[in-house]
Amino acid sequence: MLAAERWQKIVQLVNERGSVRVSELSRLCEVTEETIRRDLDKLESEGKLLRSHGGAVSVKDQQPETPYFERETTNAEEKRLIAREAVRHIGENERIVLDASSTAWYVARELPNIPLVVLTNSIKAAMELSVKDRIRVISTGGQLLPRSLSYVGPLAEQSLDHYHVDKAFLSCKGLHAARGISESNEWQALVKRKMIEIADAVYLLADFSKFGQQALAHVAGWRDIDYVITDEAADDGIVRELEAQAVKVVRVSEEGPG
């Protein structure tokens, strides 16, 4: 296979599948992984795909993220209650990871100034925690997405590989009883997958508007999620389906968890 044919095949595979790993491309194209990595660097420089930690993702269907200020004010009361409940699950001297969701920022805001290690790819969460001197904050670094004020990409994913945390707190764009959780942006999905991998327990923070939705990029199935913290308006049928899959669901209201 000529190099030009291989490049065409790589782009086609990435666009068809959304994301492909280096090892799989090496096998399908019958060349070394080092050759594939060079190919991916070239194709990324030409804007034909995006590199990720261990592979590549498609640029064809990348959807722009909702600007942070919009997410921050949407269902704000529900997010505040969910965050307050999430904080009840965090103990002194624990190590946690927060994603770049607006709900995770509410968690950062609600956290008391206690001995804690917080790893995050969110600029907003890091800034919120910077005034709490007993909390050690570690930022992933990576490529900045201005609309979400978050770090993504290979550097963000690789930095997460260096850590192990007790608990992960993350949100999502879509929560589907059969298909798990999903994101509108492939890069965010990859970072969230890595956060799930490094955590002993995973808490999904999702208000009622996420229930029954399915976004572009799959993040995880329900066997990877331990808790869902949501509000009282969440769909009852979906809640029952999640509980049937051994997911612990906590519903919160102004009166407290239900």
WORARA-V684655 format. One record per residue. N is the residue number from 1. SS is DSSP state (A for helix, B for strand, O for the rest). PHI is phi in whole degrees, 0 to 359 (999 if undefined). Layout:
BEGIN
N_SS_PHI + N_SS_PHI
END
This chain:
BEGIN
1_O_999 + 2_O_290 + 3_A_303 + 4_A_297 + 5_A_292 + 6_A_296 + 7_A_298 + 8_A_297 + 9_A_294 + 10_A_299 + 11_A_299 + 12_A_298 + 13_A_297 + 14_A_296 + 15_A_292 + 16_A_291 + 17_A_259 + 18_O_90 + 19_B_205 + 20_B_218 + 21_B_273 + 22_A_302 + 23_A_299 + 24_A_289 + 25_A_297 + 26_A_299 + 27_A_292 + 28_A_290 + 29_A_265 + 30_O_60 + 31_O_225 + 32_O_289 + 33_A_296 + 34_A_297 + 35_A_297 + 36_A_297 + 37_A_299 + 38_A_295 + 39_A_300 + 40_A_294 + 41_A_300 + 42_A_296 + 43_A_293 + 44_A_293 + 45_A_297 + 46_O_268 + 47_O_76 + 48_O_267 + 49_O_198 + 50_B_237 + 51_B_287 + 52_B_228 + 53_O_293 + 54_O_95 + 55_B_179 + 56_B_211 + 57_B_234 + 58_O_283 + 59_O_260 + 60_O_297 + 61_O_248 + 62_O_298 + 63_O_257 + 64_O_296 + 65_O_284 + 66_O_294 + 67_O_306 + 68_A_302 + 69_A_297 + 70_A_288 + 71_A_295 + 72_A_296 + 73_A_261 + 74_O_278 + 75_O_51 + 76_A_298 + 77_A_294 + 78_A_298 + 79_A_296 + 80_A_296 + 81_A_294 + 82_A_298 + 83_A_296 + 84_A_298 + 85_A_292 + 86_A_302 + 87_A_297 + 88_O_295 + 89_O_264 + 90_O_247 + 91_O_251 + 92_O_301 + 93_O_68 + 94_O_277 + 95_B_245 + 96_B_230 + 97_B_235 + 98_B_244 + 99_O_277 + 100_O_262 + 101_O_286 + 102_A_294 + 103_A_293 + 104_A_295 + 105_A_296 + 106_A_298 + 107_A_299 + 108_A_302 + 109_A_291 + 110_A_279 + 111_O_299 + 112_O_286 + 113_O_278 + 114_O_239 + 115_O_299 + 116_B_197 + 117_B_247 + 118_B_239 + 119_B_257 + 120_B_207 + 121_O_254 + 122_B_257 + 123_A_294 + 124_A_297 + 125_A_295 + 126_A_298 + 127_A_294 + 128_A_299 + 129_A_278 + 130_O_296 + 131_O_271 + 132_O_257 + 133_O_288 + 134_O_269 + 135_B_260 + 136_B_271 + 137_B_251 + 138_B_238 + 139_B_262 + 140_O_290 + 141_O_71 + 142_O_126 + 143_B_276 + 144_B_277 + 145_B_260 + 146_O_299 + 147_O_292 + 148_O_251 + 149_O_53 + 150_B_227 + 151_B_259 + 152_B_221 + 153_O_94 + 154_A_304 + 155_A_295 + 156_A_297 + 157_A_294 + 158_A_295 + 159_A_295 + 160_A_294 + 161_O_299 + 162_O_275 + 163_O_233 + 164_O_228 + 165_B_235 + 166_B_285 + 167_B_217 + 168_B_247 + 169_B_238 + 170_B_215 + 171_O_241 + 172_O_202 + 173_O_273 + 174_B_227 + 175_B_233 + 176_B_237 + 177_O_299 + 178_O_267 + 179_O_254 + 180_B_85 + 181_B_249 + 182_B_215 + 183_B_230 + 184_O_280 + 185_O_243 + 186_A_299 + 187_A_297 + 188_A_297 + 189_A_300 + 190_A_295 + 191_A_294 + 192_A_295 + 193_A_301 + 194_A_294 + 195_A_299 + 196_A_296 + 197_A_298 + 198_O_267 + 199_B_252 + 200_B_287 + 201_B_225 + 202_B_240 + 203_B_248 + 204_B_263 + 205_B_254 + 206_O_219 + 207_O_283 + 208_A_304 + 209_A_291 + 210_A_277 + 211_B_289 + 212_O_83 + 213_O_264 + 214_O_222 + 215_O_265 + 216_O_298 + 217_B_254 + 218_B_292 + 219_B_254 + 220_B_198 + 221_O_267 + 222_A_286 + 223_A_291 + 224_A_266 + 225_O_248 + 226_O_266 + 227_B_228 + 228_B_240 + 229_B_253 + 230_B_220 + 231_B_251 + 232_O_289 + 233_O_274 + 234_O_298 + 235_O_301 + 236_A_298 + 237_A_297 + 238_A_292 + 239_A_302 + 240_A_296 + 241_A_295 + 242_A_293 + 243_A_296 + 244_A_292 + 245_O_262 + 246_O_70 + 247_O_270 + 248_B_277 + 249_B_252 + 250_B_246 + 251_B_252 + 252_B_242 + 253_B_214 + 254_O_298 + 255_O_278 + 256_B_119 + 257_B_295 + 258_O_258
END
